[in-house]
Amino acid sequence: MKAIDLRKLSDAELSEQIKELKDELFKLRFQAAVNQLENPMRISAVKKDIARVMTVQRDRALHGAEV
């Protein structure tokens, strides 16, 4: 997901997005542990998505919603 798309979401939607991404990351790590992971690059992609969402949240906390 791109940062431009994330900026259009509300704070509640961003929190829900982080929750879903962290749940997906947990499942991917579990699959990796039992050698059932099909695409190992998905783990890093999900980590980057989590970071993007958290960056947008932090930006809003510092500068407000108008940014």
N, C-alpha and C positions, 0 to 999 in steps of 0.2 A: 504494500500500500504506500502511496506517495504522501509526502508531507502536505502537499496542497490539498489532497482529499481529506487528510486528518484535520486540517484547520477548519474545515466546514462542519465538523462534528461538534456536538455539545460536550460539556465536561462529563456528564453522566455517560454518554456514549463512548467517550475516550476511556473512562474507567472500565466499562464493560469490555471494550476492545482489549485492554491490557489483561483483564481476567481471562478472556478467551485465548489470547496468545500464550499466556503462561501455562494454561491447561494443555494447549497443544504442544508446547515445549516439553512439558512433563511426559506426555505420551510418547513423543519422539525419542526422548532420552531413555525411556523404558524400552522401547522397541530396539534401540541401539544396544542396550545392555543384554538383550536376549537374542541378538543377531537377526532381527526381523525387519530392520530398517531398509527400505528400498532406495531412498534418496538421502544420503548423509548431508548433502548441501542444504536441505530443508531446515536443519537445526540452525545453521548460521543465518539463514534468511529470516527465520522467526525471531531470533535474537535481535537482528537489526530492526525488524518491525516494532518490537517492544521498545527499543531505544528511540525510534522515531516518535512513537506515541508519547513516551515519557518526556522527550524534548519539547514537544508541542505543549504538554501540560506545564512544564517548567517555564516555558516562554510566557504562557498565559498568567502564571502565578507572579512572574516578575513584572510584566508589562500590562497586564489586564487583557480583557477579551478583544479590545479594539485592534490589536496587532494582527 
